[in-house]
């Protein structure tokens, strides 16, 4: 099954980070925000070139150009993870395969299957047609099923909605909803208060308009407990009028104990006690907490939101050969990792900051890069051709 989806998900994978206006002032009131403002142009690291490290053994076997795109690189407990797949043509399942930069070895991780009745079985791959992004939650690495794979041994009601890996790289995929379709975000609003967002079939007698149709969905799990339906809430005063029946998946991010959920371009704000509404965030692509702000991409620019106002950081992204699933826009290459923000600026400078005020150019991006991450201070890239690159030495 193909449908429009967005390359967005958010977890507690960076320092908490936030921003109204198209261009704003920095915290020092200077108006200098973004990588043009305070960049150390003389940093000798700026000339660093990435070297080819290898080709992902399964992304390279994808049958479509989009499927070969490595859309995320995530360093986690000594090894590198890579997201790939095509939910528009359905090219799964997706093998969770890691790369050890020290030994240059690729490792496939079997994925246990956990269903609602407690049964568990082992599988060679994650039953999804695409992983969009990996998210660190606590001491686990999470991946959502951007398009669950309904083929045998699963079906529409038993296919898993997400998978998680431990520090020992043991993986489990979980079926938590019989009607889930596109699961986009994994969010930890507060410790042990986790939300999955996406889309699902609505089964309700509270609204004839919604019943049987697909729309934005949000599920919640507290303290490791069972998943419950958080949105849409058909018991809400007004007869359940607040829901999306257009089929668009819900997605979002969290900042300082507040979650922001985008459902068909309408933003809900949830602090754990009261559900409110928030200003427009544009495309709200890849919301990422960092340095007291929630960062996101919109129309090729990097924005920061601090919980009160939105600021354009005047950072034009490198125009990647990859694109967001369901959109023609090039991928925005940035990631909060190891206490730093890495972001690739047009036309190809790899920029790094710890506070969004002072930036350093630490190297050049490969021409076919589609994602960026790090492990032990070394910066790595995924490419449009299933290849993996890395800088030859640590950048920090």
N, C-alpha and C positions, 0 to 999 in steps of 0.2 A: 504494500500500500504506500503510495507516495502522497506527500502533502507539504505545504510550506512550513518550515520550521526555522528556528533561529539558533545560531551558534552562541548560546549564552547559558551560563550557569555560574553559580557563585557559592563559595564555601569560606571557611575561615582560613584561607591560604595566604593571607598577608597581614601586615599590620593594619589595624582599623584606620580607614581613610574617609571628605566631602565637599556642593556648591550651588542668585538668579541673574542672569545677564549673559550676553554672548562673550563679553570680555570683562574680566574683573581684576581687582588689585590683589597682590600677594599679601601674606600676613604682615609684611612690614609696611604696607600701605603704598608701596612704590608703583604698583601697577605692573610690575615685572613678574609675569607668570608664564611658565613654560620653558622649554628647552632653549629658546632663543635668548632668554633674559640673562641667565647666569651660567653660561657654559664655559668650561675650561678648554678653550680651543687648542691650547698648546699641549694637551695631555698626549704623551707618546703612544698610549694605548689606542688612540683613534685610528691608527693605520693598521691595526691587527686584522688579518684576513682569516676567515674560517677555512677549515680543511675538511674534506669528505671523510667520514668515518665508516660509512656502510649504507646498505639499503635494507629497509624494513622488509623482512621475508614475507609478510602477509599483506601489507599495504600495497606492495609491488604486484601482488596477484589480483588486485581488484580489477574489475572489468571496465571501469569508467574512469575518466580523467578526474572527476570529483572524488571518487573513491580512493584514489592514490594520494590525495592531499593529506598531509599530516597536519591536522588542525590544532594540535596541542602537544607540547613537550612538558613533562612534569618530572622533576627530580624528586625521588622519595626513597629514603632509607637506603642510600648507596647505589641506586639504579635509576634508569630513565624509562618512563612510560610514554606511549605515543597514542594519540587519538586519531582515528581515521574512519572512513566508511562513506556510503552514499545512501541516504534515506529517500532520495528522489527516485532512484531506480531499484532500491532494495538489494544491496549486494552483500549482505551479511551471511553467516554470523561473523562476529569480530573476535579475533584472537588477541588476548591480552599478552603481549610479548614485550619483554624488557631487554634493555641493552646495558651491559656493564662496561663503562668507558675504560676501566683498568685492564680487563681481560679481553675486551672486544667481543665478548660472547653474547649471543642472543638466547633468551630463555622463554619458553612458552609456559604459561601458568594455567593449570586446569582450574575450572570454575565450578565449585559445588553449587547445586541448585536447592534452594529452600522454598517450600511451598507452605501454604496456610495450614495444612494438616500436620506439619512437622516433618514430612518426608524429606530426605536429602539424597541427592545423587550427584555424581561427578560428571563433568562435561569438558570437552576440549576447548570450548569457546564460550563467550558471552552471547546469549541469544538476542542480539540486536543487530540491526543493519548499519548502525552508526554509533560511534561515541563522539560527542562533540568536544568534551572537555573533562579533565580530571579535577577533583576538588578535595582538598585536605580538610577533614572534619575530625577534630581531636587528633588521635594518632592513627587514623584510618584514611585511606584514599578511596574516594567515591567516584563512580561513573554512572551516569543515567543512560537508560535505553532511549535514545532519540527516536528510534523506530523499533519497537519490540518485534522480534522474529516469530511469527505465528506458525511457522512450519513445524512438522514433527521433529522432536517428540512433544512440542507444545502446540497450543492453539491460542485463539484470541483471549481466552479467559485465564490461561495458565502461564503465558509468556511473562518473563520477569520484567520489572520496571526499573530496577537498578542493581548495581553490583558494588561490593566494597572489598578492599584488600587490607590486610593487617601489616604491621611492621615487618612480619616474616614473609610477606608477599603471598599469603594464603588468601584466595579469592572465593567469594560467595555471591551468587546472584539470587535476587529475592523477588518473588511474585507477591505483590501487596495489594493489587487491584484487579478485578476481573474485566475492567473496561478501559484500562489505560491505553493511550495511543502514542503520543509523543511526550516523553518525559525529558524536560530541558534542564531544570536547575536543581541543585542540592544545596540547601541553605541552612546554616546554623544561626538562628536569630540570637540566641543566648545559649549558654552551656546546656547541652542535652535537650534543646528545643529545636528540632530539625524539621524542615519543610521540603517537600518535593513538589515541583511545579511542572505543568505540561498541559495535556488535554486528555479527555476521556469522554466516553458516552454517558450522557445524563439519563439516569433511570429514576424517575420521580413522578408522583401523582400530584405534586404541588403546582406544576405548571404544564399546561398542554403544549405551550410553545417549545419548552425545553425537552420534554420527554422524548427519549430516543435519539436526540441529536448530539453531535459532538461539540464541545466547547472547552474553554479554559478551565483547568482544575488545579487545586492545591490540596496536598495531603500533609498531615502533621503527625509527628511522633514525639512524645515527651518521655524523657528518662528511659529510653529504650523500650517503651511500651508499644502497643499496636498502632498501626496507622489509622487515622480517622480523616474523614472528609472535612476540610477547613473551608473550602470554596468550591462551588457555590453553596451558600447556606439558604436553602429554601424556607427555613423557618424565620428568616429575617423579616421584620415588620415591613409590610408592603406586598406580601404574597410572593416573595422570592423573585422580585423584579431585577435584582442585581446579579446578573450572570451574562456570560458571553455565549451566544449560540452560533457564532460564525465559524467555529472550528479552530480558531487561533489558539495556540498553546499559551498558557500563562508562564511567565518567567520573572526573575528578579534577583535582588541582592539584599544584604543586611549591613547595617552600620550602627554601632553603639547601641545594640539591643533593639533596634527597629528594623523591620523588614519592609521592603518596598516591592510590591508585586505589580507587574505590568500585564493587564488582561485586555487585549485588543486596543492597545495604546491608551488605556485608562489606568492610572496609578493608584493602587491602594496602599495605605500606610498602616502598619500594625506594630504596636509596641508591646504586645503581650496582654494588653488590657482593653484597648479601644481601637476599633477599626475606623480609620479616617481616610482622607483623600489627599493627594499630593499633586503638585504641578506636573506638567508634561516633561518627560525626560527625552523626547525625541526617540531615536531608535533604541537607546538604552542597551547597547551591545556590550557583552562581557562585563557586567558590573563587578567591580573588584575593590574590596576594602583595602585602603592603604593610607598611612600617614594622616589619620583623622578625617579622611574623605572616602566617599564612594566614587571610584573612577569608572567611566564608561566611554565607549566610542559612539559617535554620531556623525554621519556624513564625512567620514575621513578625518575627524578631529577628536582630540582627547579632552574630555570634560571631567570636572571634579565637583562633587556635591558634599557639603559639610553638614547636612541635616537641616540647613536653613536656606542656602542659596546655591545656585549653579554657576560655575565659572568655566569659560573656555580657556584651556591652558595654552592656546595658540601653538598647538603641536600638530602639524600635518603629518599623518602617518605615511610610511612607505607603502606604495601601491603594489601589494602582493599579487602574484599570479593566481593565488587561491581566492575563493569567494565564500561568503556565508551561504549556507544551504537555504534555498528558497529566495535568495537575493542575488543581485548582480554585483553588489558592492564588494570590493577587495577586502580581504581579512585585515583587521587591525592587529598588528603584532605588538602585544605588550603582556607582561605578566608580573605580578607581585611574587617575589621568590627570595628566600633567604634574607629577609629584612630589607630588600631593595626592590625598586621598580625598574624593570627593563622595558624599553619601548624603542621601536625602530622608526626613525624619522625620515621623511622624504629628503633626498632621494635614496638613502641607504645607510645613514649613520646609526649605529647602535648606541642608545643613550641610557644612562643609569642615574638614579637619584635615590636619596634616602629620605627626602623631605619635600619634594615637588618644587623646591626653590633653587637649589644648586644642582646642575646636571653635569655629567661628564660623558664625553664621547669615548667609548671603549673599543670601537672596532667598526668593521664594515659587514653588512649583511650579505649573504649569498643572493644572487639575482633571483633564484627560484624559491626563496624562503617563504614559508607559510605559517610558521609558528616559532616561538622563542621560549626558552626556559633555562634553568641552571641546575647544577649539582656541584657541591663543594667549591663554589666560586667560579666554576668554568661555565661559560655560556654555550648553549647548544641550540640548534635550529632543526626544524622539520621542513621538508620541501614539498613542492607540487608534484614531484616525481618519486615519492616514497623514500627519498634519500635523507640521511642524517648527517649534519655538519656540526663542528664544534671549534671553538677557538683553541689554539694549541697550548695555551697556559691559562691559569686562573686569572680572572679580571678583578677579583676582590677576595 
